[in-house]
Amino acid sequence: MGILSFKSHLFKLSSLLFGNNNLLTSKTFLKSNLLSATYCSGNSLQVQENEHITLPKFLDVHLPNARQTLKLDPTWLRDHCRCPDCYNAVTYQRNNDILKLNEHSTISAHSQSDGLLHVLWCDGHKSIYSIPWLVSNTYEGRCQTQEEETSRIITWDGSMGNITNLEPILHRNALHDDNTLSEIYRRVIHYGFAKIEQVPSTEIDTKMIIERVCRMSRTVFGKFWETGTNFDHMDSGYLNGYLEAHTDNTYFTEAQGFLVFHCTHFNGRGGESFLVDGFHVAKQLKLFDPVAYDYLSKANITAEYIEPGEHFSSGGAILRHDPVSGQLEQIRFNMLDRAPLTSVPQPEVGTFYRHLRTMAMLVRQKENEYWFRLSPGTVMIIDNWRLLHGRNSYEGKRVLRGCYYSRSDFMSKARHYGIIS
């Protein structure tokens, strides 16, 4: 039964019960019974007239070493039962029916012992929950976890502090040792980048270490790309001019999460690279001009990439935040790829450019730039949602090979190694 016929059926039923002269009563009936309507196997509709919608009675779970209790909605608890009937532990998928949750979510009895919560439900079903699991998988617990993970992120300016004193990650160790691989993920998550040293400067060795870390992502630029040999794509990165600090792929619906660079050949002058920690700049902006920070967290800015046969276009805020925790999670900053400004009404254009210039000024502060040279033998992994990268102009021949990792793939591995939850 479609949604329109479903609503029509309810309206006709309410008209028969209450008549056409009592629309208020009819609407009240619809509102109070819509959620208690259930489907039968023949696609007909049964309305449970005597069921009333009431606020849930929360179950208090006592936490060890904590003054406060964890208050849990019974429907949430039933939905998160992990017994074999409700959850497939092989496929990690739920088996329960969302339409039957309400009628099965009344608790008959419950108890706590040895870090476990035991629940007996009104239909006789029994559930056992690990209390630490309950804490970490609620909204409240997840927000706390995200705050803890955010606190471990180390932002930096051009001086880099003690980050440059980290022990080098060697190619031979990264290839064969999972602990070394875990350390690569830890550095990328905490600092925004990681370097792998002593990588042979061949295409096959570069590909091997790249794929050892994570799956390569295929984009319009290919899966494994090379710049400096020809002008394959209509992008400034394929030329030898100066590149200001920017993030890549602002024109994709979801920008690729991570960049990998390996300069396998250089014979010339110039070409030094630099990074800017976008999260550090965001902190500066929030302190210096909180109104600009707020504006750039909401204003939609469209970017585009055009070449023969392709026209990518996508919009979004420069400062993107997690919708649940409110934590900053992405910087979309690329002044070269901006599309015509169609997302801001003309009376607001002045405000838009004023706030954009404020952030650009902070991005270009020399104190925020970490300069270095990408040399043959060093593979660099960069968080494209956090760090801006740029390059000096150069003369001569410079061959840069690399790829993208999708955010989903890389963060999946980071969870596997226990770097994030």
C-alpha positions in Angstrom: 0.0 0.0 0.0 1.5 3.4 -1.0 1.7 6.4 1.4 -1.1 8.3 -0.4 -3.6 5.3 -0.3 -2.5 4.7 3.3 -3.4 8.2 4.4 -6.6 8.1 2.3 -7.6 4.9 4.1 -7.0 6.4 7.5 -9.0 9.6 6.5 -12.0 7.6 5.3 -11.9 5.4 8.4 -11.8 8.5 10.6 -14.7 10.1 8.7 -16.9 7.0 9.3 -16.1 7.0 13.0 -16.5 10.8 13.6 -18.4 12.2 10.7 -17.4 15.2 8.5 -18.5 17.8 11.0 -15.8 17.0 13.6 -12.6 17.6 11.7 -10.6 18.4 14.9 -11.6 15.1 16.5 -10.8 13.3 13.2 -7.4 14.9 12.9 -6.7 14.0 16.6 -7.6 10.4 15.8 -5.2 10.4 12.8 -2.4 11.8 14.8 -2.8 9.5 17.8 -3.2 6.3 15.8 -0.9 6.8 12.8 2.1 5.4 14.8 0.0 2.4 16.1 -1.1 1.3 12.6 0.4 -2.0 11.5 0.6 -3.8 8.2 -0.9 -7.3 7.8 0.4 -9.9 5.4 -2.3 -9.1 2.8 -1.2 -5.4 2.7 -4.3 -4.3 4.5 -4.2 -2.0 7.4 -5.1 -2.7 11.0 -5.6 0.2 13.4 -5.3 -0.5 17.1 -7.9 2.0 18.4 -7.2 1.5 22.1 -3.4 2.0 21.9 -2.2 5.3 23.3 1.1 7.0 22.6 2.9 7.7 25.9 6.3 8.9 26.7 8.8 6.0 27.3 9.8 5.1 30.8 13.6 5.2 30.8 15.6 2.4 32.3 18.3 3.5 34.7 21.6 1.7 34.3 24.1 2.1 37.1 27.6 2.7 35.9 30.7 1.6 37.8 32.7 4.5 39.3 30.1 7.1 38.2 27.7 9.2 40.1 25.2 9.5 37.3 23.1 6.7 35.8 22.7 6.0 32.1 19.1 6.5 31.1 18.0 4.2 28.2 14.8 4.2 26.2 13.3 0.7 26.2 12.7 0.8 22.4 16.4 1.7 21.8 17.3 -1.2 24.1 15.1 -3.7 22.2 16.4 -2.4 18.9 20.0 -3.0 20.1 19.5 -6.6 21.4 22.4 -8.6 20.1 21.0 -12.1 20.6 21.0 -14.5 17.6 17.3 -13.9 17.0 17.8 -10.1 16.8 21.2 -9.8 15.3 23.3 -11.8 12.8 26.8 -11.9 14.2 28.2 -13.3 11.0 27.0 -10.5 8.7 26.8 -7.8 11.4 23.3 -7.0 10.4 20.0 -6.7 12.4 17.2 -9.3 12.1 14.5 -7.4 14.1 11.5 -5.8 12.5 11.2 -2.0 12.9 7.4 -2.2 12.7 7.2 -4.5 15.7 9.6 -2.6 18.0 6.9 -0.7 19.9 4.8 -3.7 20.8 7.8 -5.6 22.0 9.5 -2.8 24.0 7.9 -3.1 27.4 10.3 -4.4 30.1 8.9 -6.9 32.5 12.1 -7.3 34.6 15.7 -6.3 34.6 18.9 -6.8 36.7 22.6 -5.9 36.7 25.5 -8.0 37.7 29.2 -8.4 36.7 29.1 -5.6 34.1 26.0 -7.0 32.4 22.4 -5.8 32.0 19.8 -8.6 31.9 16.4 -7.7 30.5 13.2 -9.7 30.3 10.7 -8.3 27.8 6.9 -8.5 27.8 6.8 -11.1 25.1 9.2 -13.4 27.0 12.3 -12.4 25.0 15.5 -12.2 27.0 18.4 -9.8 26.3 21.9 -9.5 27.8 24.0 -6.4 27.3 27.5 -5.5 28.2 27.3 -2.2 30.1 30.5 -0.8 28.5 29.0 -1.6 25.1 25.8 0.3 26.0 27.8 3.3 27.1 29.9 3.5 24.0 27.0 3.0 21.6 24.6 5.6 22.9 24.4 9.2 21.6 25.8 10.4 25.0 28.7 7.9 24.9 29.5 8.6 21.3 29.8 12.3 21.9 32.1 11.7 24.8 34.2 9.3 22.6 34.4 11.9 19.8 35.6 14.5 22.3 38.3 12.2 23.5 39.4 11.4 19.9 39.4 15.1 19.0 41.6 15.9 22.0 44.2 13.5 20.6 44.4 15.4 17.4 47.6 17.6 17.5 47.3 20.8 15.4 50.5 22.6 14.4 51.9 25.7 12.7 55.0 26.0 10.5 57.4 25.3 13.3 55.9 21.8 13.7 57.0 21.5 17.3 58.2 18.0 18.1 56.4 16.4 15.2 59.5 16.6 13.0 61.4 14.6 15.6 59.3 11.5 15.2 61.2 8.3 14.4 61.2 7.7 10.6 58.9 5.0 9.3 60.9 2.8 7.0 59.6 1.1 3.8 60.8 -2.4 4.7 59.0 -2.2 8.1 55.8 -0.8 6.6 55.7 -3.7 4.1 55.9 -6.5 6.6 54.9 -5.3 10.0 51.3 -4.5 11.0 52.4 -2.5 14.0 54.3 -0.2 11.7 51.1 0.1 9.5 49.1 0.9 12.6 51.6 3.7 13.4 51.2 5.2 9.9 47.4 5.4 10.6 48.0 6.9 14.0 50.2 9.7 12.6 47.8 10.5 9.8 44.8 10.7 12.2 46.7 12.6 14.9 49.0 14.9 12.8 47.3 14.9 9.4 50.2 13.3 7.6 52.8 10.5 7.7 56.0 9.9 5.8 57.4 6.5 4.7 61.1 6.6 4.0 63.5 4.6 1.8 60.9 3.6 -0.8 62.5 2.6 -4.1 61.6 5.2 -6.8 60.0 2.8 -9.2 56.4 2.7 -10.3 55.9 -0.9 -9.0 57.5 -0.2 -5.6 55.4 3.0 -5.2 52.2 1.1 -6.0 53.1 -1.7 -3.7 53.6 0.4 -0.6 50.5 2.5 -1.5 48.3 -0.6 -1.7 49.9 -2.0 1.4 48.5 0.9 3.3 45.0 1.1 1.8 43.0 0.6 -1.4 43.5 3.1 -4.1 40.5 5.1 -5.2 39.6 5.6 -8.9 38.6 9.1 -9.9 38.6 11.1 -13.1 42.4 11.3 -12.7 42.7 7.6 -12.8 43.6 5.2 -10.0 47.4 5.7 -9.9 48.3 9.0 -11.4 51.5 10.8 -12.6 52.2 14.5 -13.0 55.1 16.3 -14.6 55.4 14.2 -17.8 52.4 15.6 -19.7 49.3 17.7 -19.4 46.8 14.8 -19.0 44.1 16.8 -17.2 42.9 20.4 -17.1 44.4 21.0 -13.6 47.1 23.4 -12.4 48.8 20.6 -10.6 49.9 19.2 -13.9 51.8 22.4 -14.7 55.0 23.8 -13.1 53.7 27.1 -11.7 53.2 28.0 -8.0 50.3 26.3 -6.3 48.7 28.1 -3.3 47.6 26.2 -0.3 44.4 24.2 -1.1 42.5 21.0 -0.5 41.7 18.8 -3.5 38.3 17.7 -4.9 36.1 20.4 -3.6 34.0 19.8 -6.8 33.3 16.2 -5.8 30.1 15.3 -3.8 32.6 13.8 -1.3 36.1 14.9 -1.6 38.7 12.1 -1.5 39.8 11.7 2.0 43.6 11.3 1.6 46.4 12.1 -0.9 49.5 10.1 -1.5 52.6 11.7 -3.1 55.9 10.2 -4.2 58.3 12.4 -6.2 60.1 9.7 -8.1 62.3 12.0 -10.2 63.5 15.6 -9.9 66.2 17.3 -11.9 65.8 21.1 -11.7 65.3 24.1 -9.5 62.4 25.0 -7.1 59.4 22.7 -6.6 59.5 22.8 -2.8 56.2 21.7 -1.1 54.4 23.0 1.9 51.5 22.1 4.1 49.1 24.2 6.2 47.1 22.6 9.1 43.5 23.7 8.3 42.3 22.7 11.7 44.9 25.0 13.2 43.8 27.8 10.9 40.2 27.2 11.9 41.1 27.6 15.6 42.8 30.9 14.7 39.7 32.0 12.7 37.4 31.2 15.6 39.4 33.3 18.0 40.2 36.1 15.6 36.7 36.4 14.0 34.0 34.1 15.4 31.4 35.7 13.1 33.5 34.7 10.1 33.9 31.2 11.4 30.2 30.8 11.9 29.4 32.3 8.4 31.9 30.0 6.7 30.4 27.0 8.6 27.1 27.7 6.9 27.5 29.4 3.6 27.4 27.1 0.5 30.3 27.5 -1.9 30.2 25.7 -5.2 33.4 24.4 -6.9 33.8 22.9 -10.3 36.2 20.9 -12.5 35.9 21.0 -16.3 37.7 19.1 -19.0 36.6 17.6 -22.3 33.7 15.1 -21.5 33.6 16.0 -17.8 32.0 18.7 -15.6 32.1 18.1 -11.9 30.3 20.5 -9.6 29.5 20.4 -5.9 28.7 22.8 -3.1 29.2 22.9 0.6 30.5 24.9 3.5 34.3 25.7 3.8 34.1 24.5 7.4 32.1 21.3 7.7 31.1 19.9 11.1 29.9 16.6 12.3 26.1 16.9 12.5 25.9 15.0 15.8 28.9 16.1 17.9 29.5 19.5 16.2 33.2 18.8 15.9 35.0 20.2 12.9 35.6 17.4 10.4 36.5 18.9 7.0 38.1 21.9 5.4 36.9 22.7 1.8 39.3 25.4 0.7 40.4 25.8 -2.9 40.3 29.3 -4.3 41.2 28.1 -7.8 38.3 25.8 -8.3 35.5 28.1 -7.2 32.5 28.1 -9.5 30.5 31.3 -10.3 29.0 32.5 -7.0 25.3 31.6 -7.4 24.7 30.4 -3.8 24.8 33.9 -2.2 22.2 36.6 -2.8 23.8 39.9 -4.1 22.9 41.9 -0.9 25.1 39.4 1.0 28.0 39.2 -1.4 30.0 41.8 0.5 29.7 39.8 3.7 30.7 36.6 1.9 33.9 38.1 0.4 34.9 39.8 3.7 34.7 36.5 5.6 36.4 34.5 2.8 39.3 37.0 2.7 39.7 36.7 6.5 40.2 33.0 6.3 42.5 33.3 3.2 44.7 35.8 5.1 45.2 33.3 7.9 45.9 30.4 5.5 48.6 32.5 3.8 50.3 33.5 7.1 53.9 32.3 6.6 53.9 31.2 10.3 51.3 28.5 9.3 53.3 27.0 6.4 55.5 24.0 6.9 58.0 23.8 4.0 59.9 20.7 2.9 61.0 19.0 -0.3 59.4 15.9 -1.6 62.4 13.8 -2.6 62.7 10.4 -4.3 62.3 7.7 -1.7 59.8 9.5 0.5 56.1 8.6 0.2 53.8 11.1 2.0 50.2 10.4 3.0 48.1 13.6 3.6 44.7 14.1 5.1 42.8 16.0 2.4 40.0 16.8 4.8 42.3 18.6 7.2 45.6 19.7 5.6 46.0 22.2 2.7 49.0 21.6 0.4 50.9 23.7 -2.1 54.1 23.9 -4.1 56.6 26.3 -5.4 57.1 26.8 -9.1 59.9 24.8 -10.6 62.1 24.5 -13.6 63.3 21.2 -15.0 61.8 17.7 -14.8 59.7 16.7 -11.8 57.8 13.5 -11.8 55.2 13.1 -9.0 53.3 9.8 -8.7 50.4 9.1 -6.3 46.8 8.3 -5.7 43.8 9.1 -3.5 42.3 7.0 -0.7 38.6 7.4 -0.1 37.6 8.6 3.4 35.5 5.5 3.9 38.3 3.0 3.1 41.0 4.8 5.1 38.8 5.3 8.2 37.7 1.7 8.0 41.3 0.6 8.4 41.8 3.2 11.2 39.0 1.6 13.1 40.4 -1.9 12.4 43.7 -0.8 14.1 41.9 0.8 17.0 43.0 4.4 16.2 39.4 5.6 16.1 36.1 4.0 17.2 
